[in-house]
Amino acid sequence: MGAARGSADQAGLREWIGLAVLALPALLVSIDVSVMILALPHIGTGLGADSVQQLWIMDIYGFMLSGCLVTMGSLGDRIGRRKLLMIGGAAFSLASLLAAFSPNAGMLIAARALLGIAGATVSPSTLALIGNMFRDPKQRSLAIGIWFACSMGGMALGPVVGGAMLERFWWGSVFLLGLPVMILLLATAPFLLPEYRRPDAARIDLPSVGLSLGAILPVILGLKEIAKGGVQAAPVLAIAAGLAIGWLFWSRQRKLADPLIDLRLFGSPGFRAALGGMFGVTLTGAIMLFLAQYLQFVQGLSPLHAGLYMLPGIAASMAGMLISPLLARRIRPARLIAGGLAAACAGCLLFTQAGPESGIPAIVAGYVLFSLGASPLPGLSSDLVVGSAPPDQAGSAASLLQTGSEFAYALGIASLGSLATFVYRGQVAPMIPAAVPEAASQASRDSLIGAAAAAEGLPDSLRSALMDGAKEAFASSMHAVAVICGAIMLLVAVLVSARLRHLRPIGHRVSVETE
């Protein structure tokens, strides 16, 4: 890595500047996932997209991103991680321009699909490169914490950034956010980032690539459809088909001499615990959607103002992920993570105190506790995952972590969304006034958003009565979700305490492989 290093293992100025180059694209790729929450209505109006097209505009990015992560992680190990990152950055820039100036919905869907494929090169490539650049355990842990703070922060900043952009510019502007950073990446990567590839790289097994896509995409599609329309035959069959293909993929990897995913990675206790813990914590991340809806449709805030109220929680999350690697030098990781998750559980309890009339302070304080408490696990688990993998498998290990997170987020939306819908419908039905027309009554039973739309055409007295009941029912559903999320946090805390208790503070442990 050159002259900037003070010793064989210590990273120097060049590596830290390179980290900034790697962290910013991760921030923007994450923003691109969540910014569509606010941009979609404007896109639908501007392009005349129907409801089906809007769903594909929203979902195709996440489908392609999650479906290609495993393949891209393995591809980077073979052709070179820096090379793949630069190819992905160039493709992301071109696809962003195509999306911003799309004249119709079909072209925008295609552009979003290309953005997802290009975005899939970023996470595994950057995490693997960080593992190569920062060999000292303390420095690597801090570097990964900084990267993860940017990655997770982008998900939360998306609605805020999108709201600010849409108040001043046209809908296509949200796709241009990443251009300056991707140009910076392409200009500086050859000078600041090391290249790493497997010297014995073999050809990628194309049937494995097909099986991985065939396993991931149907499952995520099925989960999303269940979250939107409830449990029906088609999405259940899609999930079953994806799981069956996943079993074929797993079986094939066990037989190949050079598999797409080396299953020996799962032999590391640190790898398994970090992967499982991150799956559980990411599962609870779906609560952010309920908090945003509460602020907008129960408290009546604009999207931008709702995003601003969530900023303290976002700041707490990013600060926690930056501080956690430093604290982990003195505190055992298991204790630090478990203590943080206990605080996150307390945040979930605060969410249950928010009602229809008042609750913004409880939401803000709860979100700060939730975000700060959940931050040590992602801040440290990436280091455990990447650090526990051999250098030639770091890309595959990073891609597994990201793929697991995508699965968990989709599963969280589907399962927690289904729970919230069940509670909401049970609570709202007896509170709908008898004088409300049947069509408006049915829309109100579906969701709080449906009730808000149906109430627009009603007389003032009926509108007020309908919305009061809908807000009360939504608050009850949010409370149920918060309780489940708190329980998940406690379960993950127990898992981490049991499986990672052997790890000493960062820089003092010998290996994450031993029990």
Phi, psi and omega in degrees: 000341166109198193293338184289345182280136176280335179208183183297327185254340184278128176280148180249196184301320181301317181292321181290324174294321176298325177299319178298321178296326180280328186285323183295316176299324178297321177300315185286325177297322178291319177301322182296336177288315190263343183295338182291343179304319180266331186283335188302314179300322179293321178294317179301319179289316184292324183257356183065033182284135177280179186298321180294315179297322179296322178297318180290323176300320182288316193265335189297328179298309180295324178301308184289325178299308183290325182291334186257355185299314182297315180297316182293323177299317179289321180297320179297323177298334187264312185268346183118127185289319178294318180299314180295321179298319179290321175299315179296321178296319178294317179295322179296320180296313181295318179293328177295317177297317179298318180292317184297326185246026179295131181275347181209169184294323181299316179293324179294320177299316179297319180294320178295324176297316178296322177298321179296316179297316179294320180297331180293343177281340191284304188299305181296324180293315183291317179298319180294319179295323177299320177298327178284323186282328185242095182273333177290128185303320181294314181294319181296319179297316178295317181298317179292325176299318177297315180298316183291326176299319177292318182296311180288325179297327178298322178300318183280329181282342183309307180298324180292311179297317180298318179299318180294318180294317185288340176285343186241333187231179179279168188301329182293344182296333182294338180275351182265359182301323187275349185301309181301320182290319179294324176296318176299318179300312182295327183282328188255339185305317181299337184260332187253337186251138178283157172261142177214131174215160177286125181294335181255031186300133176255173178293146178290135180284104185298322175301325177294321177300313179298319180293323180295317176295319180294335178276317188282311187298313180297323181295312180294320176300315180297318179297317179295320180292324177296320179296326183275318188238007181085180183284116178226169187297314186300308180294326177296318178295323178298317179296316179298318179296317179298319179294321178295317178294324177298323177295320177296320178299314182298317180297320180294321180297327181290337184264337185282143176288329180230078188284163175295321175236125178279109184292349177294341177303326183286357175284348180274123177301321179296320179297312183295316182293319179294318180296314180293319179296317179295325177299314182294315182292319179294328176305320182281350181298340180296344180296338178302325179295322180290322178296319179296318178294321178300312182296323183277312190262340175265314180269352174075024180276154174288161178305319181294315180293324176299317178297322179293323177294337179271352182300319178302321177294321178297314179298320179296320179297313181294320179295319180298320181289334177280323184279329185306313179299331178287317178295327182290353174283341181243337183245138177302136182306320182298318180292319181296314181293314181296319177297320177297318180294329175296320176295322178297323177297320176297324176298321178298322178295325177295325178301328182288351180268358181273124180243185182294325185276320181215156180161356181299316177300320179295322179293314182296312180295319179296321181291326176296311179297315181300312184290317180293318181291326181281346189290328181300324183295306177296330179294332183251333186293325179298322177295320178296317182293306183292321181290334181276348181268147172300152182306324182281357178242010184297321179296317178295320179296316179296321181293326177295320178298314181292319179296318177300322178293320178297316177300314183297320181295316178296318180294322179297316178297317182292309186286311179292325176295320178294319177298313180298319179297318180299313181292316181300312182296321178293327182278324189279331186306309182286352182261359178281123180301144182297333183282352180290130179304155186300317181298317178292323178297317180295317178297324181290329179288335183288313184193165176296323178297318177298321178295320179297319178292319181292328183289342184300323184265012184259157173300159186304317183294317178291321180301314181296316181294319180296314183289327177299315179294319181294321179294319178298316180294320180294320178300320178296319180294322178294322178297319179298317178297319180297320179296316179297318180297320177298320178295320178297318179301318180294320179297318178294322178300318178295316179301311182296318180299323182281318189270339183244012184295339182283344185284131176274169178308150184303134182095347180249341182279153180275316185200148174274000184275334186274156181262000000 
